Amino acid sequence: MVFSKNEGFIVMSDIHANSSDTDDMTVTTTAMRVSCNGGGGALGHPLIWLNIGEDNAVTCPYCSRHFIKTEEEN
């Protein structure tokens, strides 16, 4: 999936999920706001926007996917 970044926000497909099977539910990002749709399709959930918290992480209340903020890329 590929969506686009808009004004510092990041859409689900712009983030890069870890390739390990054990980390499929953990996604790293450099944005402070992310969206999640549970992977889309019939097994997905409604598109929601989540704000990364002070602990540099947020969990989707629908699918429990974890988003973790990392340092900005150079």
Backbone as a printed PyTorch tensor [residue, N CA C, xyz], in Angstrom:
tensor([[[  0.8410,  -1.1800,   0.0000],
         [  0.0000,   0.0000,   0.0000],
         [  0.8830,   1.2400,   0.0000]],

        [[  0.4730,   2.2470,  -0.7270],
         [  1.2070,   3.5070,  -0.7210],
         [  0.2190,   4.6600,  -0.7210]],

        [[  0.2720,   5.4550,   0.3180],
         [ -0.4980,   6.6780,   0.4140],
         [  0.5130,   7.8170,   0.4250]],

        [[  0.0840,   9.0070,   0.7180],
         [  1.0380,  10.1100,   0.7180],
         [  1.0830,  10.8130,   2.0610]],

        [[  2.2220,  11.4890,   2.3100],
         [  2.3870,  12.2820,   3.5240],
         [  1.8150,  13.6650,   3.2720]],

        [[  1.1620,  14.2110,   4.2760],
         [  0.6010,  15.5540,   4.1730],
         [  0.9280,  16.3390,   5.4260]],

        [[  1.6520,  17.4300,   5.2820],
         [  1.9050,  18.3860,   6.3530],
         [  2.3270,  17.7330,   7.6680]],

        [[  3.2870,  16.8290,   7.6300],
         [  3.7930,  16.2240,   8.8470],
         [  2.9910,  15.0530,   9.3560]],

        [[  1.9160,  14.6990,   8.6820],
         [  1.1350,  13.5340,   9.0790],
         [  1.5700,  12.3640,   8.2230]],

        [[  1.4000,  11.1830,   8.7180],
         [  1.8040,  10.0160,   7.9430],
         [  0.6470,   9.0280,   7.8620]],

        [[  0.4280,   8.5020,   6.6970],
         [ -0.6610,   7.5700,   6.4640],
         [ -0.1070,   6.1590,   6.5490]],

        [[ -0.9250,   5.2240,   6.9750],
         [ -0.5350,   3.8440,   7.2430],
         [  0.5330,   3.3030,   6.3050]],

        [[  0.4040,   3.4810,   5.0270],
         [  1.3180,   2.8540,   4.0910],
         [  2.6590,   3.5600,   3.9760]],

        [[  2.7890,   4.7670,   4.5090],
         [  4.0720,   5.4590,   4.4620],
         [  5.0200,   4.9650,   5.5390]],

        [[  4.5090,   4.2350,   6.5070],
         [  5.3460,   3.7140,   7.5640],
         [  5.8660,   2.3600,   7.1590]],

        [[  6.9460,   1.9650,   7.7480],
         [  7.5910,   0.7290,   7.3470],
         [  7.4960,  -0.2780,   8.4820]],

        [[  6.6830,  -1.3080,   8.2880],
         [  6.5590,  -2.3580,   9.2930],
         [  7.8350,  -3.1830,   9.3080]],

        [[  8.1950,  -3.6490,  10.4840],
         [  9.3580,  -4.5190,  10.5910],
         [  9.0920,  -5.8080,   9.8230]],

        [[ 10.1200,  -6.4010,   9.2420],
         [  9.9360,  -7.5730,   8.4070],
         [  9.8130,  -8.8630,   9.2000]],

        [[ 10.2080,  -8.8740,  10.4460],
         [ 10.1290, -10.0790,  11.2560],
         [  8.6830, -10.4450,  11.5510]],

        [[  8.3600, -11.7320,  11.4680],
         [  6.9970, -12.1830,  11.7420],
         [  6.5620, -11.8630,  13.1600]],

        [[  7.4990, -11.8580,  14.1040],
         [  7.1340, -11.5880,  15.4850],
         [  6.8400, -10.1110,  15.7150]],

        [[  7.2640,  -9.2450,  14.8020],
         [  7.0590,  -7.8130,  14.9620],
         [  6.0290,  -7.2540,  13.9930]],

        [[  5.1840,  -8.0930,  13.4160],
         [  4.2110,  -7.6260,  12.4330],
         [  3.2780,  -6.5620,  12.9930]],

        [[  3.0870,  -6.5280,  14.2810],
         [  2.1770,  -5.5700,  14.8700],
         [  2.8960,  -4.3440,  15.4120]],

        [[  4.1740,  -4.1880,  15.1210],
         [  4.9350,  -3.0190,  15.5340],
         [  5.4090,  -2.2760,  14.3040]],

        [[  5.1220,  -0.9810,  14.2770],
         [  5.4680,  -0.1460,  13.1330],
         [  6.2660,   1.0450,  13.6360]],

        [[  7.3810,   1.3550,  12.9600],
         [  8.1630,   2.5240,  13.3310],
         [  7.8470,   3.6730,  12.3790]],

        [[  7.9210,   4.8820,  12.8990],
         [  7.6150,   6.0690,  12.1170],
         [  8.4080,   7.2550,  12.6570]],

        [[  8.5580,   8.2930,  11.8400],
         [  9.1740,   9.5300,  12.3080],
         [  8.1250,  10.6160,  12.5250]],

        [[  6.8630,  10.3050,  12.2450],
         [  5.7690,  11.2760,  12.3630],
         [  5.1700,  11.2470,  13.7690]],

        [[  4.5290,  12.3390,  14.1440],
         [  3.8390,  12.4120,  15.4290],
         [  2.3670,  12.0190,  15.3170]],

        [[  1.8840,  11.8350,  14.1000],
         [  0.4970,  11.4450,  13.8820],
         [  0.4770,  10.3840,  12.7890]],

        [[ -0.2170,   9.2750,  13.0350],
         [ -0.2800,   8.1700,  12.0800],
         [ -1.7330,   7.7720,  11.8770]],

        [[ -1.9800,   7.0700,  10.7890],
         [ -3.3140,   6.5190,  10.5740],
         [ -3.2130,   5.0040,  10.5530]],

        [[ -4.3260,   4.3490,  10.8510],
         [ -4.3630,   2.8940,  10.8290],
         [ -5.7240,   2.4650,  10.2860]],

        [[ -5.6980,   1.4750,   9.3970],
         [ -6.9480,   0.9120,   8.8850],
         [ -6.9560,  -0.6060,   9.0510]],

        [[ -6.0460,  -1.1190,   9.8650],
         [ -5.9860,  -2.5420,  10.1360],
         [ -5.5250,  -3.3670,   8.9620]],

        [[ -4.9490,  -2.7450,   7.9710],
         [ -4.4930,  -3.4660,   6.7980],
         [ -5.4630,  -3.3830,   5.6450]],

        [[ -6.6030,  -2.7630,   5.8590],
         [ -7.5760,  -2.5720,   4.7840],
         [ -8.2920,  -3.8460,   4.3850]],

        [[ -9.0910,  -3.7310,   3.3680],
         [ -9.8430,  -4.8820,   2.8780],
         [-10.8830,  -5.3630,   3.8720]],

        [[-11.3520,  -6.5650,   3.6510],
         [-12.4120,  -7.1310,   4.4810],
         [-11.9740,  -7.3700,   5.9240]],

        [[-10.6810,  -7.5300,   6.1510],
         [-10.1860,  -7.8030,   7.4950],
         [ -9.7320,  -6.5550,   8.2280]],

        [[ -9.8800,  -5.4110,   7.6080],
         [ -9.4440,  -4.1570,   8.2120],
         [-10.4850,  -3.5800,   9.1590]],

        [[-10.3090,  -2.3120,   9.4920],
         [-11.2510,  -1.5740,  10.3260],
         [-11.3370,  -0.1580,   9.7790]],

        [[-12.2420,   0.6710,  10.3040],
         [-12.3290,   2.0540,   9.8090],
         [-10.9980,   2.7860,   9.9620]],

        [[-10.6830,   3.6430,   9.0060],
         [ -9.4700,   4.4480,   9.0720],
         [ -9.5710,   5.4040,  10.2530]],

        [[ -8.5660,   5.3650,  11.1150],
         [ -8.5170,   6.2860,  12.2520],
         [ -7.1500,   6.9370,  12.2880]],

        [[ -7.0870,   8.1180,  12.9130],
         [ -5.8330,   8.8470,  13.1030],
         [ -5.4510,   8.7560,  14.5670]],

        [[ -4.1720,   8.5200,  14.8280],
         [ -3.6690,   8.3770,  16.1890],
         [ -2.5100,   9.3400,  16.4000]],

        [[ -2.4570,   9.9630,  17.5630],
         [ -1.3510,  10.8540,  17.9150],
         [ -0.3410,  10.0860,  18.7540]],

        [[  0.9360,  10.2010,  18.3780],
         [  2.0040,   9.5800,  19.1560],
         [  2.0930,  10.3160,  20.4800]],

        [[  2.1120,   9.5770,  21.5830],
         [  2.1170,  10.1800,  22.9150],
         [  3.4920,  10.5830,  23.4040]],

        [[  3.5500,  11.0780,  24.6370],
         [  4.8070,  11.5240,  25.2490],
         [  5.8040,  10.3900,  25.3900]],

        [[  5.3070,   9.1620,  25.4200],
         [  6.1950,   7.9990,  25.5300],
         [  6.6790,   7.5180,  24.1610]],

        [[  6.4070,   8.3410,  23.1070],
         [  6.8170,   8.0480,  21.7290],
         [  6.1940,   6.7740,  21.1740]],

        [[  4.9750,   6.4690,  21.6240],
         [  4.2860,   5.2800,  21.1330],
         [  2.7770,   5.4730,  21.2340]],

        [[  2.0590,   4.7000,  20.4180],
         [  0.6090,   4.6670,  20.4930],
         [  0.1580,   3.2940,  19.9790]],

        [[ -0.9660,   2.8080,  20.5000],
         [ -1.5110,   1.5130,  20.0910],
         [ -2.8960,   1.7170,  19.5060]],

        [[ -3.1510,   1.1060,  18.3630],
         [ -4.4640,   1.2050,  17.7330],
         [ -5.4910,   0.4750,  18.5970]],

        [[ -6.5940,   1.1520,  18.9330],
         [ -7.6100,   0.5040,  19.7710],
         [ -8.3960,  -0.5870,  19.0430]],

        [[ -8.3650,  -0.6070,  17.7210],
         [ -9.0670,  -1.6340,  16.9560],
         [ -8.2450,  -2.9100,  16.8030]],

        [[ -7.0120,  -2.7790,  16.3010],
         [ -6.2360,  -3.9630,  15.9210],
         [ -4.9980,  -4.1920,  16.7920]],

        [[ -4.7440,  -3.3170,  17.7500],
         [ -3.6110,  -3.4180,  18.6760],
         [ -2.2470,  -3.2680,  18.0140]],

        [[ -2.2060,  -2.7150,  16.7990],
         [ -0.9170,  -2.4410,  16.1530],
         [ -0.2280,  -1.3310,  16.9390]],

        [[  1.0740,  -1.5100,  17.1990],
         [  1.8580,  -0.5390,  17.9590],
         [  2.6390,   0.3430,  16.9940]],

        [[  2.5560,   1.6400,  17.1910],
         [  3.3160,   2.6080,  16.4210],
         [  4.3350,   3.2300,  17.3460]],

        [[  5.6010,   3.2100,  16.9420],
         [  6.6800,   3.7430,  17.7580],
         [  7.4220,   4.8040,  16.9700]],

        [[  7.5890,   5.9930,  17.5780],
         [  8.3060,   7.0810,  16.9340],
         [  9.7970,   6.8920,  17.1170]],

        [[ 10.5330,   7.0230,  15.9950],
         [ 11.9900,   6.9430,  16.0350],
         [ 12.5500,   8.3160,  15.6580]],

        [[ 13.8290,   8.4500,  15.7390],
         [ 14.4880,   9.6990,  15.3800],
         [ 14.2840,  10.0030,  13.8940]],

        [[ 14.3110,  11.2850,  13.5680],
         [ 14.1880,  11.7140,  12.1700],
         [ 15.3540,  11.1590,  11.3740]],

        [[ 15.0710,  10.7730,  10.1100],
         [ 16.1350,  10.3060,   9.2380],
         [ 16.8820,  11.5130,   8.6940]],

        [[ 18.1840,  11.3580,   8.4810],
         [ 18.9980,  12.4610,   7.9310],
         [ 18.8940,  12.4910,   6.4370]]])
